[in-house]
Amino acid sequence: MNKLLTLFVSAAAIAMCSCSDDKLTGDVPYQPENPDNGQSVQFTLSIDLPSAKGSRSETTDPDNNNGSTSNDGVEIGKDYENMISNAIVVIADATNNGYITAAEIKSNNLHASDDKTRYTASSSFSQSQLSEYYQKLPGNQQVKANIFVFCNPTQELRDILFGNDTKTVKPELGSTEWTNSVLNHTSKTAIWNKNGFLMSNSTISTCELPRTIQDWNYYTSEDKPFNLSGNNPDLNIDNNQAIRVERVAARFDFRDGSVDGKNDATLNGIGDFTYEVVTDWDTKDPIVNVTLQKMAFVNMNKTFYALRHVSGDGRPVNSEICKPELPWVFQNGTIVEPYGNYVVDGNYTWKEEALAAFANISSSNTYNFSERLEYPLFNPDGSIDNTGDGTDNWGTSICAEVINGEQDNDQEWNKPGNKGDYHIWRYATENTIAGISDQKNGVSTGIVFKGKMSAPKALESSTDEALRTLATILNDNGAGLGDHETAPILYSFANNLYVSWHNIFKAAIKEA
């Protein structure tokens, strides 16, 4: 599943660099002694966001398009989808992403530009934590670090990175496990609150760090913070690289495609969510219409990676973080280089178990899909029944209400005759499975539509008795069911519709 939007974060935060004594100016007292004195070192952070009124970001080339790899473009976000209320910055060793330290940026230290395209932010790192890291370095050599930004983090993510009083311990120095953090979706709006969408790196940003802990003493004053992605003349370091982030949630937009006439090779829209779905074999005239009434979202993941993972086989083993999702290239039916990859699912191990169980579901062998999926399509016994217990177990919406909701921003999507007027429907966590063969209904995210069948009014006066009967049944003109063998029930067989068991029985015998 592709991310809706890839954002740029130009970080002007804490990078560390080295310098010798003869490069130091007298602006800030240089304190080579007692570097671990309990002070904090200050940094500034610039976060660049795409303007909601700006040009649309294409995504045909992940190297030049913010790490996003959607095949059909990126929908620019609403202001409330792009706003940053608070953030966490993590610096990690560039060789293996081993944890060094982290800092939280509070809302009062985040300031948006007038055009809402940029934030400036400030905070501080613990100098003692940095000192612990520097004590393990050989000393007086170039040091690199990877910078990670989590915008609008959840409390669970804060606990992972900072610890809490009851159950979580923050990462130890050098730990890499934090990069594999899988978060739980405990609330339907936990990661897509307005003005609080969770975002994290789409690519890894690497910068140079100071060669010694003493060099940090230049940046103990709020008036002189270290610039993570900009120029630091005192140390002759210019970290000129932006940090790019993306929203963790995916957005689903919806439109009434029936108003645009011919939709594809089989469906002809006639407006008001109504499609002509069956035509007469000889005359090609429509004989059955379907009007969509409700739409339901099923099988939404309850867990997700805080940082996007990808691998060649879609498995967590040997996966990489913050790398673009790459397409597979086929020539004459054979996969050729460059090879593609898959986004790894935070629920991968559970899904392997669920897929195996799904193949053996019976009345005596059930499986609880709701353990890891919100709105499970299947009941534990493998049946599909959304209203059997009198409650709506899926994420159900009325189609007409969705298109009366908020319209998306991007006019490229909404050009007349192009793709119609899309409206924001809902958000979802990422749900991926490696390989086409494993895209099973039991665990794949999907949309279920509920519709009503009807017949064109012209069929009610047709000279064909069978078509008149069909119209009577579909348009609810008082036809009773009667005996089960002769009841006017619709059956589908070999791509044809038949009225009553008697007629489909004859068709099946003829076919045999």
DAURCOR-V530238 format. One line per field, one symbol per residue. burial: # if it has 16 or more other ideal C-beta (glycine too) atoms within 10 Angstrom, else .. A space follows every 50 residues. Layout:
burial->???
This chain:
burial->###################....#.....#....#...############ .#....#.#..#..######..######..####.#########..#### #####...##.#....###.#######.##.###........#.###### ####.#######.......##......######.#....###...##### #####.##############....######.#.##.###.########## ##########.......##...######.......#######.####### ###########..##...#.#####...............########.# #..#..##..#.....#.#..########..#...#......#####.#. .##....###..##....################.......#####.#.. #.####..#..#....#.#######............#........#### ..##........
